[in-house]
Amino acid sequence: MEKLNDIIADISSLIWGVPMVLLLLGTHIFLTIRLRFPQRYIFKAIKLSISKDPGSKGEVSQFAALTTALAATIGTGNIVGASGAILVGGPGAIFWMWIIAFLGMGTIYAEATLAQKTRSVDNEGNVHGGPVYYIHEAFKGKFGKFLAVF
């Protein structure tokens, strides 16, 4: 059992070390550049999210969509993670969290765009979508179904 624990610890340290940081940071930078810096529209997005548009169509108001997205994105894990990073890394951790969050906006934007482009509407008018749908659409066949379920 100890041997299995050592193997899992070795794999974990390999995956969750520098390679994962470089992969995530590289993805953030790539999508930020490829999408032509979607961060430049952040103030416009905030304004649209908190203002009321009585003539808009949809099942959810702009503010309800914003609060749902924030709840799903932030969550209690990020609150605990941020406080733990500050505890371990000091005030400099806040700076790096801001940098990564700024670059990560491109990744979040890409994910939200994929979810909107691949969503479907059933016969009753209900909208279905999300990561499972766009993974299934991107990778057709058995592999796509496996990834979507995974």
N, C-alpha and C positions, 0 to 999 in steps of 0.2 A: 504494500500500500504506500509505503514511503517512496518507493521508486516511481510510482505513478504520480504522486504529488510533486516530485522533483521534475518529472517530464512536463507536467502541466505548468509548473512555475517557470521553467525554461521557455516554453512556448509563449506564455503570457508576457514575460519580459522582452522577448523578441518582437512580438506584435505590438505591444503597448509602449514601446520605447520611441526612439528617434524615428524609425521608419513610419510609424503612424502619424507622428507630428508632421513630418515632411509631406506625407500623402495628403493629409487634411489641409495643411497650409498651401500646398501646391494646387489642390482642387479649388480652394477659395480664390487664389490669385488668378488661376486660369479662367474661372467663370467670371470673375470681376472684369478682367480684360476682354474676354470673348463677348460678354453682354454689354460692353461699353459703359462700365461703371454705373450700374443701376442705383448706387448709393446717392447719386446726385439728385434723385427725386424723393429723398426721404421726407423732406418738409412738406412737399406737395401730397405725399401719401398720408402723412399724419393729418393734414388739413382735410383731405377727403374722408378719412376714417372717422373723424369726430364731428363733421358737419352733417346736417340732415338733408337728404334729397328726397322730398315727398313723391316725386314722379318716378323714382327708380323701381325697376322690377326686381323680383327675387324674394326668397323666403326669409332671408335674414337681413337685418339692417346693417349698415356699414359699421356702426359701433359694436353691435353684437359679434360681427365677424372679426373685428379687431380684438375684442376681449377674448374670444375663443382661441384665436391664433396665438395671442400672448400667453394664455393659460397653457396651451399645448407646448409652446416653445420654451417658456421660462420654467414653470413647474417648481416643485420643492427641491428636486435634485440639483438644479442649478443654483438655488439659493444656498443650499448646504455646500455645494462645490465651490462657489465663490467665496464663502466665508472660510472654508478650509484652505483655499489658495492664499487668501490674505493672511491667515494664521501662519502658514508654512513659508510663503514667499515674501511676506511683507507688503508694503505699499506699492512696490514695483510690479506686483502681480496684477494690480488694477490696470495699470498702463497696458500690459500685454493682453489682458482680457478685452480692453477697448479696441486694440488693434485687430485682434482675431475676430471680434464681433463685427467690426466694420467690414472686414474682408468677407466674413461669413454671410453678410447680407446678399452677396451675389449668389451664393449657394442656396440660400432660402428662396430667393427670387426665382432661380431656375427650377427648384422643386415645386413652388406654387404654380409656375407657368405650365410645367408638365401636368400637374394635377388638373388644371383648367382645360388644357388642350385634349386630354384623354378622358374627361368625364363623360358619362352617358346619362340619358334621361329615359326612364322606363315608360310604359304605357299610361301609368297613372300620373305622370309629371314629376315624379321624385327624381332627384339628382343623385347619382352614384359616382364616386371617384376617390382619388387619393393615391397613395404610394402603390397599393396592390394593383390598381388599374393601370397606372403608367408603366410599372415594371412588366406586367403581363402584356401590354401593348408593345413595349420596346423589344422584348425578347419573345418572339412568337414560338409556338410549339411547346414541347414538354419542358424544355429548360425554363421558359418564361413562367410556366405554371408552377414549377418547382421553386423558382426564386420568389414569386409572389406569395406563395404559401410560407416559404421560409422566413 
